[in-house]
Amino acid sequence: MDGIPATYAMIDRRLLDILCCPATRVPVRPLSAAELEALNRAIGEGSVRTEAGSTLKTAAAGGLITRDGRTIYRIEDDIPVMLADEGVATAQIGGFPKP
């Protein structure tokens, strides 16, 4: 998988095949290296909020994005954080197409 960070090697492919957004049930895929960079740049600028309204302060080691490109879920300690309130809308991040 070109452009996919090595972080995802720890996530079993079978798990990726069944994971989906808890709010919309849209399947997810790993963030590309460029998408992860855009997310972390926006986090560094202090402009990224979760669906619950919390500002993210720490760069993401990895992430999963819904196939429709609307929501990102962080991966922390090799575990996907698949909680609706922890999702990040891509509309607030430069470099992502506006849904």
BATORRO-414225 format. One record per residue (C-alpha): residue in three letters; y, z negated, x negated; residue number from 1. Coordinates in Angstrom, 2 decimals, padded with zeros to 5 digits, m for minus. Example, Ala and Ser with C-alpha at 12.3 -4.5 7.8 and 13.67 -1.06 7.14 Angstrom:
% BATORRO-414225
  code    north       up     east  pos
   ALA  m004.50  m007.80  m012.30    1
   SER  m001.06  m007.14  m013.67    2
This chain:
% BATORRO-414225
  code    north       up     east  pos
   MET   000.00   000.00   000.00    1
   ASP   002.95   001.31  m002.00    2
   GLY   006.15  m000.70  m001.93    3
   ILE   004.39  m003.81  m000.60    4
   PRO   004.94  m006.96  m002.71    5
   ALA   001.89  m008.63  m004.30    6
   THR   002.50  m011.69  m002.08    7
   TYR   000.51  m010.01   000.65    8
   ALA  m002.67  m009.86  m001.42    9
   MET  m003.37  m013.41  m000.23   10
   ILE  m003.30  m012.44   003.46   11
   ASP  m006.62  m011.20   004.70   12
   ARG  m006.47  m007.65   006.11   13
   ARG  m008.41  m008.78   009.20   14
   LEU  m005.75  m011.40   009.88   15
   LEU  m002.99  m008.80   009.56   16
   ASP  m004.83  m006.60   012.04   17
   ILE  m004.68  m009.27   014.77   18
   LEU  m001.30  m010.90   014.13   19
   CYS   001.51  m010.05   016.54   20
   CYS   004.92  m011.33   017.58   21
   PRO   004.41  m014.45   019.71   22
   ALA   007.28  m013.46   022.02   23
   THR   006.66  m009.73   022.56   24
   ARG   003.05  m009.23   021.40   25
   VAL   004.14  m006.31   019.20   26
   PRO   001.85  m006.03   016.13   27
   VAL   003.29  m006.84   012.70   28
   ARG   003.08  m005.29   009.25   29
   PRO   004.10  m006.57   005.80   30
   LEU   007.72  m006.11   004.76   31
   SER   008.19  m003.47   002.10   32
   ALA   009.75  m004.50  m001.20   33
   ALA   013.07  m002.92  m000.11   34
   GLU   013.00  m004.75   003.24   35
   LEU   012.24  m008.07   001.54   36
   GLU   015.12  m007.46  m000.86   37
   ALA   017.50  m006.74   002.04   38
   LEU   016.36  m009.91   003.83   39
   ASN   016.83  m012.07   000.73   40
   ARG   020.23  m010.53   000.01   41
   ALA   021.37  m011.46   003.51   42
   ILE   019.89  m014.96   003.16   43
   GLY   021.83  m015.36  m000.11   44
   GLU   025.02  m014.36   001.72   45
   GLY   024.34  m017.07   004.33   46
   SER   024.28  m014.62   007.21   47
   VAL   020.70  m014.98   008.47   48
   ARG   019.79  m017.18   011.42   49
   THR   016.46  m017.77   013.09   50
   GLU   016.04  m017.27   016.83   51
   ALA   016.54  m021.05   017.16   52
   GLY   019.94  m020.73   015.45   53
   SER   019.09  m022.31   012.08   54
   THR   020.67  m020.70   009.03   55
   LEU   018.12  m019.72   006.39   56
   LYS   019.05  m021.10   002.97   57
   THR   015.98  m020.27   000.87   58
   ALA   014.87  m016.79  m000.15   59
   ALA   011.65  m015.57   001.45   60
   ALA   008.60  m014.99  m000.75   61
   GLY   007.33  m012.51   001.81   62
   GLY   007.49  m011.58   005.44   63
   LEU   005.97  m009.70   008.33   64
   ILE   008.00  m007.39   010.54   65
   THR   007.16  m006.22   014.02   66
   ARG   006.18  m002.57   014.16   67
   ASP   009.22  m001.87   016.34   68
   GLY   011.37  m003.23   013.47   69
   ARG   013.16  m005.89   015.55   70
   THR   011.86  m009.22   014.23   71
   ILE   010.80  m010.66   010.88   72
   TYR   008.52  m013.67   010.39   73
   ARG   008.61  m015.35   006.96   74
   ILE   005.55  m016.11   004.88   75
   GLU   005.68  m019.57   003.30   76
   ASP   003.01  m020.80   000.86   77
   ASP   000.92  m017.72   001.74   78
   ILE   000.97  m018.69   005.45   79
   PRO   002.73  m016.51   008.06   80
   VAL   005.16  m018.60   010.15   81
   MET   004.43  m016.98   013.52   82
   LEU   006.62  m019.15   015.77   83
   ALA   009.02  m017.44   018.16   84
   ASP   011.88  m019.81   017.21   85
   GLU   011.38  m019.02   013.51   86
   GLY   011.68  m015.25   013.97   87
   VAL   014.65  m013.44   012.41   88
   ALA   016.29  m010.58   014.30   89
   THR   016.73  m007.58   011.98   90
   ALA   019.96  m006.59   013.78   91
   GLN   021.79  m009.25   011.71   92
   ILE   020.59  m007.83   008.38   93
   GLY   022.18  m004.84   006.68   94
   GLY   019.73  m002.14   005.66   95
   PHE   017.60  m002.33   008.80   96
   PRO   017.97   000.19   011.62   97
   LYS   019.66  m001.23   014.67   98
   PRO   017.16  m001.50   017.57   99
